[in-house]
Structure formats: structure tokens, C-alpha cells
Amino acid sequence: QVQLVESGGGVVQAGGSLRLSCAASGRTLSRYGMGWFRQAAGKEREFVATTIWKSGVTYSASHADSVKGRFTIARDNAKNAVYLQMNSLKPEDTAVYYCAAHLNPDIAALRDRRSEVDYWGQGTQVTVSS
């Protein structure tokens, strides 16, 4: 079975940085998009970023507007892993961050429908204090 395991969460002050890691096991996910969602307390789970196999040629990165310029997603196929470098963290970034894998490369559909995600990690807590 496919398992996604996140790590790297923690507590940081505003303006600080964290790097989240997600390692997949059970299957090579090179044809899957791998990315991140987050869910703050009392809020819906929202899209953060993902890497997708586009045009059968290369991976393309997409980031939510709320994190563009601050977060950077990276993919390492050799390690079957995906990372999220988070800089200039803000208190509103506080959430549980979930790794996600998906075959559907349609980002709009991914944002609109949680069912488009095929596999979820268990989440890692990120807390940003002021």
C-alpha cells in the first residue's frame, strides 16, 4: 500500500523558516503529482502547492497565491519524495500540513474537489507565533 509520511513541522516565530518533507513508500509515484495541502483549525483543507507531470515531459510546480514568493515546492524522484521550503512564515500559515499524491494534473479540479487526491499523509503541525 502507498504511505505518505510528513516530517519537519514545528513551532517557529513569524519570519522564520521550516522545511517540510514527505516520503512515499509502497510504490514509485513518478507519474503522480505530489504536493501539499493545509488545514487550519476550524477551516477547510486548502491547496498549497504541488508538482505535476505535464505534457509527458517534465514536472511543473504550482503554488497557491497565498504562498507564492514565500514557499517553494521541490520534487526528488530518486527519493520518491517531495519537499516544501517555507520562508517568511506568518501566523496565518499555522495549520496541519498534509502531503498529497494525485494522478489528475488538473490543478483547478484538485483545488475544487478533495476526491481528486488519491493518497494523503497523516499531517504535520506547523505553528507560527508572533
C-alpha positions as CSV (number, residue, x, y, z in Angstrom):
1,Q,0.0,0.0,0.0
2,V,1.1,3.6,-0.6
3,Q,2.0,5.6,2.5
4,L,3.0,9.2,2.7
5,V,4.8,10.3,5.8
6,E,5.4,14.0,6.5
7,S,8.1,15.5,8.8
8,G,9.7,18.8,9.5
9,G,6.8,20.6,11.2
10,G,7.3,22.6,14.4
11,V,7.0,25.9,16.1
12,V,8.7,29.0,14.7
13,Q,8.4,32.7,15.1
14,A,7.0,34.9,12.4
15,G,9.5,35.5,9.7
16,G,11.2,32.2,10.3
17,S,11.6,29.2,8.0
18,L,10.7,25.5,8.0
19,R,11.3,22.7,5.5
20,L,8.7,20.0,5.3
21,S,9.5,16.6,3.8
22,C,7.2,13.9,2.5
23,A,8.5,10.4,1.8
24,A,6.4,8.0,-0.1
25,S,6.6,4.2,0.3
26,G,4.9,1.2,-1.2
27,R,5.1,2.4,-4.8
28,T,7.0,4.7,-7.0
29,L,4.9,7.8,-7.6
30,S,6.8,9.3,-10.6
31,R,3.6,9.6,-12.6
32,Y,1.7,11.2,-9.7
33,G,1.6,14.8,-8.7
34,M,2.9,15.2,-5.2
35,G,2.2,18.2,-3.2
36,W,0.8,19.8,-0.1
37,F,-2.5,20.9,1.4
38,R,-3.0,22.5,4.8
39,Q,-5.9,22.8,7.2
40,A,-6.1,25.4,10.0
41,A,-8.4,24.8,13.0
42,G,-12.0,25.3,12.0
43,K,-11.1,25.7,8.4
44,E,-11.4,23.7,5.2
45,R,-8.4,21.9,3.9
46,E,-6.8,24.1,1.2
47,F,-4.4,23.6,-1.6
48,V,-0.8,24.9,-1.0
49,A,1.4,23.6,-3.8
50,T,2.1,20.6,-6.0
51,T,4.3,19.3,-8.7
52,I,2.7,17.7,-11.7
53,W,3.8,15.7,-14.7
54,K,2.9,17.9,-17.6
55,S,2.9,17.1,-21.3
56,G,4.6,13.8,-20.5
57,V,7.9,15.7,-20.4
58,T,8.6,17.4,-17.2
59,Y,7.3,18.3,-13.8
60,S,5.7,21.7,-13.3
61,A,5.3,23.4,-10.0
62,S,2.1,25.2,-8.9
63,H,1.7,27.3,-5.8
64,A,-1.4,28.9,-4.2
65,D,-1.5,32.7,-4.4
66,S,-1.3,32.9,-0.6
67,V,2.2,31.3,-0.5
68,K,3.8,32.5,-3.8
69,G,7.1,34.1,-3.2
70,R,7.4,32.5,0.2
71,F,7.0,28.8,-0.2
72,T,8.8,26.6,-2.8
73,I,8.0,23.1,-3.6
74,A,10.6,20.6,-4.8
75,R,10.5,17.0,-6.1
76,D,13.1,14.3,-5.7
77,N,12.1,11.3,-7.8
78,A,15.2,9.3,-6.7
79,K,14.0,9.5,-3.1
80,N,10.3,9.3,-4.0
81,A,9.8,12.5,-2.0
82,V,8.5,16.0,-2.1
83,Y,9.5,19.0,0.0
84,L,8.1,22.3,0.9
85,Q,10.5,25.1,1.8
86,M,8.6,27.7,3.8
87,N,10.2,31.1,4.3
88,S,8.9,34.3,5.8
89,L,6.3,32.4,7.7
90,K,3.3,34.2,9.0
91,P,0.9,33.4,11.9
92,E,-1.8,32.7,9.3
93,D,0.3,29.9,8.0
94,T,-0.4,27.9,11.2
95,A,-2.1,24.7,10.2
96,V,-1.6,21.0,9.8
97,Y,0.2,20.4,6.6
98,Y,-0.7,17.3,4.6
99,C,1.3,15.6,1.9
100,A,-0.9,14.5,-1.1
101,A,-0.4,12.4,-4.2
102,H,-2.7,12.6,-7.2
103,L,-2.9,11.3,-10.8
104,N,-5.1,14.2,-12.0
105,P,-2.9,17.0,-13.2
106,D,-5.8,19.5,-13.4
107,I,-5.0,21.9,-10.6
108,A,-8.4,23.6,-10.8
109,A,-10.1,20.3,-10.2
110,L,-7.6,19.4,-7.4
111,R,-8.5,22.7,-5.6
112,D,-12.2,22.2,-6.0
113,R,-12.5,18.5,-5.1
114,R,-10.7,16.7,-2.4
115,S,-11.7,13.4,-4.1
116,E,-9.1,14.2,-6.7
117,V,-6.4,13.4,-4.2
118,D,-5.5,9.7,-4.3
119,Y,-3.3,9.4,-1.2
120,W,-3.0,11.5,1.9
121,G,-0.3,11.7,4.5
122,Q,-1.2,12.0,8.2
123,G,-0.1,15.6,8.5
124,T,2.5,17.6,10.4
125,Q,1.7,20.6,12.6
126,V,3.2,24.0,11.7
127,T,2.7,26.7,14.3
128,V,3.9,30.2,13.7
129,S,3.9,32.6,16.6
130,S,4.0,36.3,16.6
